[in-house]
Amino acid sequence: MSEIIQLSAEVPSELGGQRLDQVAAQLFAEYSRSRLSSWIKDGRLTVDGAVLRPRDTVHTGSILALEAEQEAQGEWVAQDIELDIVYEDDQILVINKPAGLVVHPAAGHPDGTLLNALLHHVPDIVNVPRAGIVHRLDKDTTGLMVVAKTLQAQTNLVDQLQKRSVSRIYECIVVGVVIAGGKIDAPIGRHGGERQRMAVTEGGKPAVSHYRVLKRFRSHTHVRVKLETGRTHQIRVHMAHVGYPLVGDQTYGARFRIPPAASVAMVEAVKHFPRQALHARFLALDHPTTGERMEWKSELPDDFQWLLSLLDQDRESFIG
């Protein structure tokens, strides 16, 4: 399956005299610069019928013609997996991801992923890079994700993410009593000894998280985190870095803090919480075609709410 792209545009006077790749990026802004450059080199994007180099100058009045085939992006299989769709139109899809659903096929998870489900729900999404997935949630993190249904939407959303205009707010339950909110500005890269882990490291990519306290319990805290960047495991790594790992995080946590005389139910819930207590609560972005600012909010999942209720009961029992 592939998508045929046929477009043409005349070079306006304000762009005359510039490089072909620069002009193409202006006239066909729905496609990335790297993709346009590749089409120019392949002779798919011509100027007055001639094949030019990306750096060649184009003149006012010239006609840029694009005839390309957007190939299917992977050998993935469509699977009928239920999706909790919060919003959908012809450009984007916003889903509420459950715990346990892997976003993208990888070693150990060749299928049964969100990507496989998307291919079944929107067959044409096979023509979009990574089947429209522009940002990810870890397997056991729940909450909101946006998916691009078209190449144009994908280019636009990636641009918004790079410019940090997409608002992503999470809620988590951490071990320890957080005194006050703050900003964590600490680069994240691969852990030196364990490739599956990330770590705060001097040579890592810039990573910034803003957090604030929602409610304190006797030995835990309900925290809201707003992402400025979107690195792998960012919230989990950052909160552990400042001494407040997420409840249930087997990779970056691995310690319990149970207050004295806690109920058996609370102790069991904290010790055996089956995943990292992290939920993508709020998502806001500009619609790729209309430019309208849109936002969505997702309710906390049942296991998260249950743990909060037990922590709250424990706190109330010891007040005064």
C-alpha positions as CSV (number, residue, x, y, z in Angstrom):
1,M,0.0,0.0,0.0
2,S,1.3,3.5,-0.9
3,E,0.1,7.0,-1.3
4,I,0.6,8.9,-4.6
5,I,1.6,12.6,-4.1
6,Q,1.1,15.0,-7.0
7,L,1.6,18.7,-6.2
8,S,2.8,21.8,-8.1
9,A,3.5,25.4,-7.1
10,E,4.8,28.6,-8.8
11,V,7.8,30.3,-7.2
12,P,6.6,33.7,-5.9
13,S,8.8,36.8,-6.2
14,E,9.8,36.8,-2.5
15,L,11.3,33.3,-2.9
16,G,13.0,33.9,-6.3
17,G,16.8,33.5,-6.2
18,Q,16.9,31.1,-3.2
19,R,18.1,27.5,-3.1
20,L,15.6,24.9,-4.4
21,D,15.5,23.0,-1.0
22,Q,14.7,26.2,0.8
23,V,12.0,27.2,-1.6
24,A,10.5,23.7,-1.6
25,A,10.3,23.8,2.3
26,Q,8.2,27.0,2.0
27,L,5.9,25.9,-0.8
28,F,5.4,22.3,0.4
29,A,5.6,23.0,4.2
30,E,3.5,20.0,5.1
31,Y,6.5,17.8,4.3
32,S,9.8,17.7,6.3
33,R,12.9,19.3,4.8
34,S,14.8,16.0,4.8
35,R,11.9,14.3,2.9
36,L,11.8,17.1,0.3
37,S,15.6,17.0,-0.1
38,S,15.4,13.3,-0.7
39,W,12.7,13.7,-3.4
40,I,14.8,16.4,-5.1
41,K,17.8,14.1,-5.2
42,D,15.6,11.3,-6.6
43,G,14.2,13.5,-9.3
44,R,10.7,13.4,-7.9
45,L,10.6,17.2,-7.3
46,T,11.5,19.0,-10.6
47,V,11.8,22.7,-11.6
48,D,10.1,23.5,-15.0
49,G,10.5,19.8,-15.8
50,A,14.2,19.7,-15.0
51,V,16.0,17.8,-12.3
52,L,18.1,20.1,-10.1
53,R,20.2,19.7,-7.0
54,P,18.9,20.9,-3.6
55,R,21.4,23.7,-3.6
56,D,20.6,25.0,-7.1
57,T,19.0,28.5,-7.4
58,V,15.4,28.8,-8.6
59,H,13.8,31.9,-10.1
60,T,10.5,33.7,-9.8
61,G,7.8,32.1,-11.9
62,S,9.4,28.7,-12.1
63,I,7.0,25.8,-11.5
64,L,8.0,23.2,-8.9
65,A,6.3,19.9,-9.6
66,L,6.2,17.0,-7.1
67,E,5.4,13.5,-8.1
68,A,6.3,11.0,-5.4
69,E,5.1,7.8,-3.9
70,Q,5.0,7.7,-0.1
71,E,5.9,4.1,0.6
72,A,4.4,2.0,3.4
73,Q,6.7,2.4,6.4
74,G,7.1,-1.0,7.8
75,E,6.3,-4.7,7.5
76,W,3.8,-4.5,10.3
77,V,0.6,-6.5,10.7
78,A,-2.8,-4.9,11.4
79,Q,-4.5,-6.4,14.4
80,D,-7.9,-5.9,15.8
81,I,-7.0,-4.5,19.3
82,E,-9.5,-2.4,21.1
83,L,-8.6,1.3,21.4
84,D,-10.0,3.8,23.9
85,I,-10.4,6.8,21.4
86,V,-10.9,10.1,23.1
87,Y,-11.0,12.2,19.8
88,E,-10.7,11.5,16.1
89,D,-10.9,13.5,12.9
90,D,-9.3,13.0,9.4
91,Q,-5.9,14.3,10.6
92,I,-5.3,13.2,14.2
93,L,-6.3,10.5,16.7
94,V,-6.1,11.0,20.5
95,I,-6.2,7.8,22.6
96,N,-6.2,6.9,26.2
97,K,-3.6,4.2,26.5
98,P,-4.1,1.4,29.1
99,A,-1.3,-0.1,31.2
100,G,0.4,-3.1,29.5
101,L,0.0,-1.9,25.9
102,V,3.4,-1.5,24.2
103,V,3.4,1.5,21.8
104,H,5.7,0.2,19.0
105,P,6.9,-3.3,17.9
106,A,10.4,-4.1,19.2
107,A,12.5,-7.0,20.4
108,G,10.3,-9.0,22.7
109,H,7.1,-7.3,21.4
110,P,6.8,-8.1,17.7
111,D,3.1,-7.5,17.6
112,G,0.1,-6.8,19.9
113,T,1.1,-3.2,20.1
114,L,-0.6,0.2,19.7
115,L,1.0,0.4,16.2
116,N,-0.7,-2.9,15.2
117,A,-4.0,-1.6,16.5
118,L,-3.6,1.7,14.6
119,L,-3.0,-0.2,11.3
120,H,-6.3,-2.0,11.8
121,H,-8.3,1.1,12.8
122,V,-6.7,3.4,10.1
123,P,-5.3,1.2,7.3
124,D,-3.8,4.2,5.4
125,I,-1.7,5.1,8.4
126,V,0.8,2.5,7.1
127,N,2.0,5.3,4.7
128,V,2.9,7.6,7.6
129,P,6.3,7.3,9.3
130,R,6.0,5.0,12.4
131,A,2.3,4.7,11.6
132,G,1.7,8.2,12.9
133,I,3.3,7.7,16.3
134,V,5.0,11.0,17.2
135,H,5.6,10.5,20.9
136,R,5.4,7.5,23.2
137,L,4.3,6.3,26.6
138,D,6.1,3.5,28.3
139,K,4.3,0.1,28.3
140,D,2.9,0.5,31.8
141,T,2.3,4.3,31.7
142,T,-1.3,5.1,31.1
143,G,-3.0,8.1,29.6
144,L,-3.2,10.5,26.6
145,M,-1.3,10.1,23.3
146,V,-1.8,11.9,20.0
147,V,-1.3,10.0,16.7
148,A,-1.0,11.6,13.2
149,K,-3.2,10.0,10.6
150,T,-1.6,11.8,7.6
151,L,2.0,12.7,6.6
152,Q,1.1,16.4,6.8
153,A,-0.2,16.0,10.3
154,Q,2.9,14.0,11.3
155,T,5.2,16.7,10.0
156,N,3.2,19.4,11.8
157,L,3.0,17.5,15.2
158,V,6.7,16.7,15.1
159,D,7.4,20.4,14.5
160,Q,5.2,21.4,17.5
161,L,6.9,18.9,19.7
162,Q,10.3,20.2,18.7
163,K,9.2,23.8,19.4
164,R,7.7,22.6,22.7
165,S,4.2,24.0,22.0
166,V,2.6,20.7,22.8
167,S,1.5,20.7,26.5
168,R,1.9,17.3,28.3
169,I,1.1,17.1,31.9
170,Y,1.4,13.9,34.0
171,E,0.4,12.8,37.5
172,C,2.5,10.3,39.5
173,I,2.8,9.0,43.0
174,V,6.3,9.1,44.4
175,V,8.1,7.5,47.4
176,G,8.9,10.2,50.0
177,V,7.3,13.5,51.1
178,V,8.1,16.2,48.6
179,I,8.5,19.5,50.4
180,A,7.9,21.9,47.4
181,G,7.6,21.9,43.7
182,G,10.5,22.8,41.4
183,K,12.3,22.5,38.1
184,I,14.6,19.6,37.1
185,D,17.0,20.6,34.4
186,A,19.3,17.5,34.0
187,P,20.4,15.9,30.7
188,I,19.3,12.3,30.1
189,G,21.2,9.6,28.1
190,R,21.7,5.8,28.1
191,H,23.0,4.3,31.3
192,G,26.7,3.5,31.0
193,G,26.4,-0.1,32.1
194,E,22.8,-1.1,31.3
195,R,21.5,-0.2,27.8
196,Q,17.8,-0.7,28.8
197,R,18.1,2.0,31.4
198,M,18.4,5.8,31.1
199,A,20.2,8.0,33.4
200,V,21.1,11.6,34.2
201,T,24.4,12.0,32.4
202,E,26.7,14.8,31.4
203,G,26.7,13.8,27.7
204,G,22.9,13.3,27.6
205,K,20.3,15.2,25.7
206,P,18.8,18.3,27.4
207,A,15.8,17.3,29.6
208,V,13.6,19.6,31.6
209,S,10.7,18.7,33.9
210,H,8.5,21.0,36.1
211,Y,6.8,19.4,39.1
212,R,4.5,20.5,41.8
213,V,2.9,18.9,44.8
214,L,-0.8,18.0,44.6
215,K,-1.1,16.2,48.0
216,R,1.3,14.9,50.6
217,F,0.8,11.7,52.5
218,R,2.8,10.2,55.4
219,S,5.5,8.8,53.3
220,H,4.4,9.4,49.7
221,T,3.4,12.4,47.5
222,H,0.9,12.9,44.7
223,V,2.8,15.0,42.2
224,R,2.0,16.7,38.9
225,V,4.8,16.9,36.3
226,K,4.8,19.1,33.1
227,L,7.3,18.1,30.4
228,E,9.3,20.7,28.6
229,T,11.2,18.0,26.7
230,G,10.3,14.4,26.0
231,R,13.2,12.1,26.6
232,T,12.8,8.3,27.2
233,H,11.7,7.6,30.8
234,Q,12.1,11.3,31.5
235,I,9.8,11.6,34.5
236,R,10.9,8.3,36.0
237,V,14.6,9.2,35.7
238,H,14.2,12.8,36.9
239,M,12.1,12.1,39.9
240,A,14.4,9.3,41.0
241,H,17.3,11.7,40.4
242,V,16.0,14.2,43.0
243,G,15.3,11.4,45.5
244,Y,11.6,10.7,44.8
245,P,11.3,7.6,42.6
246,L,7.8,6.5,41.4
247,V,5.8,3.9,43.3
248,G,6.0,0.6,41.5
249,D,9.0,1.6,39.3
250,Q,11.1,-1.6,39.3
251,T,13.7,0.0,37.0
252,Y,14.4,3.3,38.8
253,G,12.8,2.8,42.2
254,A,13.4,-0.5,44.0
255,R,12.9,0.8,47.5
256,F,9.8,1.1,49.8
257,R,9.0,3.6,52.5
258,I,6.1,2.5,54.7
259,P,5.1,4.7,57.6
260,P,4.8,3.2,61.1
261,A,1.5,1.4,61.9
262,A,0.2,1.5,58.3
263,S,-2.7,-0.7,57.4
264,V,-2.1,-4.1,55.8
265,A,-4.1,-3.0,52.8
266,M,-1.9,0.1,52.2
267,V,1.4,-1.8,52.8
268,E,0.3,-4.5,50.2
269,A,-0.9,-1.8,47.7
270,V,2.4,0.1,47.8
271,K,4.7,-3.0,47.8
272,H,2.8,-4.8,45.0
273,F,1.6,-1.9,42.8
274,P,2.0,-3.6,39.4
275,R,3.5,-0.8,37.4
276,Q,5.1,2.7,37.8
277,A,2.3,5.0,39.1
278,L,2.4,7.4,36.2
279,H,-0.5,8.7,34.1
280,A,-0.6,11.2,31.2
281,R,-3.4,13.3,32.5
282,F,-3.5,16.4,30.1
283,L,-2.7,17.0,26.5
284,A,-2.9,20.3,24.5
285,L,-1.8,21.1,21.0
286,D,-2.6,23.2,17.9
287,H,-4.6,21.2,15.3
288,P,-2.4,20.4,12.3
289,T,-4.7,21.9,9.7
290,T,-7.0,24.4,11.4
291,G,-4.5,25.7,13.9
292,E,-7.1,25.6,16.6
293,R,-5.8,25.0,20.2
294,M,-7.3,21.8,21.4
295,E,-7.0,20.1,24.8
296,W,-8.0,16.8,26.4
297,K,-8.0,15.5,30.0
298,S,-8.0,11.8,31.1
299,E,-9.3,10.5,34.4
300,L,-6.9,8.7,36.6
301,P,-7.1,4.9,36.1
302,D,-8.7,2.7,38.8
303,D,-5.5,1.3,40.2
304,F,-4.1,4.8,40.6
305,Q,-7.2,6.1,42.3
306,W,-7.3,3.0,44.6
307,L,-3.7,3.7,45.8
308,L,-4.5,7.3,46.4
309,S,-7.5,6.4,48.5
310,L,-5.5,4.1,50.7
311,L,-2.8,6.7,51.1
312,D,-5.4,9.2,52.0
313,Q,-7.1,6.9,54.5
314,D,-3.7,6.3,56.1
315,R,-3.0,10.0,56.3
316,E,-6.4,10.8,57.8
317,S,-6.0,8.1,60.5
318,F,-2.9,9.8,61.9
319,I,-3.8,13.4,61.7
320,G,-4.1,15.0,65.2
